[in-house]
Amino acid sequence: MFHPRARTMLLLSLPALIIGVASSLVLIAAMKVASVFQQFLWQRLPASIGIGL
């Protein structure tokens, strides 16, 4: 039904899709961790050592 190259491309697109989704989820998780770390460094840490405004 499909050309052999088309079949190969369709089969290889599934792992690529899975890798892409996994990469985006890792990036979202890294951004959440960075946001928490940024809040700690810029708000809680200065307030706890008494150098906040």
C-alpha positions in Angstrom: 0.0 0.0 0.0 2.7 2.5 1.0 6.0 3.1 -0.7 8.8 1.4 1.3 10.3 4.7 2.1 7.0 6.1 3.3 6.5 3.1 5.6 10.0 3.6 7.1 9.4 7.3 7.6 6.1 6.5 9.4 7.7 4.0 11.6 10.5 6.4 12.5 8.1 9.2 13.2 6.7 7.5 16.3 10.0 7.4 18.3 10.6 11.0 17.2 7.2 12.0 18.5 7.8 10.3 21.8 11.2 11.9 22.2 9.7 15.3 21.4 6.9 15.0 24.0 9.4 13.7 26.6 11.8 16.6 25.9 9.0 19.2 26.3 7.9 17.6 29.6 11.5 17.7 30.9 11.8 21.4 29.8 8.6 22.3 31.6 9.8 20.5 34.8 13.2 22.3 34.6 11.4 25.7 34.2 9.3 24.9 37.3 12.4 24.0 39.3 14.2 27.2 38.1 11.2 29.3 39.1 11.2 27.9 42.7 15.0 28.4 42.9 14.7 31.9 41.6 12.0 32.8 44.2 14.2 31.3 46.9 17.3 33.3 45.8 15.6 36.6 45.3 12.9 36.7 48.0 13.3 34.2 50.8 17.1 34.2 51.2 17.6 38.0 51.5 14.7 38.2 53.9 16.1 35.4 56.1 19.5 37.0 56.4 18.1 40.5 56.8 19.2 42.3 53.6 15.8 42.7 52.0 14.3 46.1 51.3 
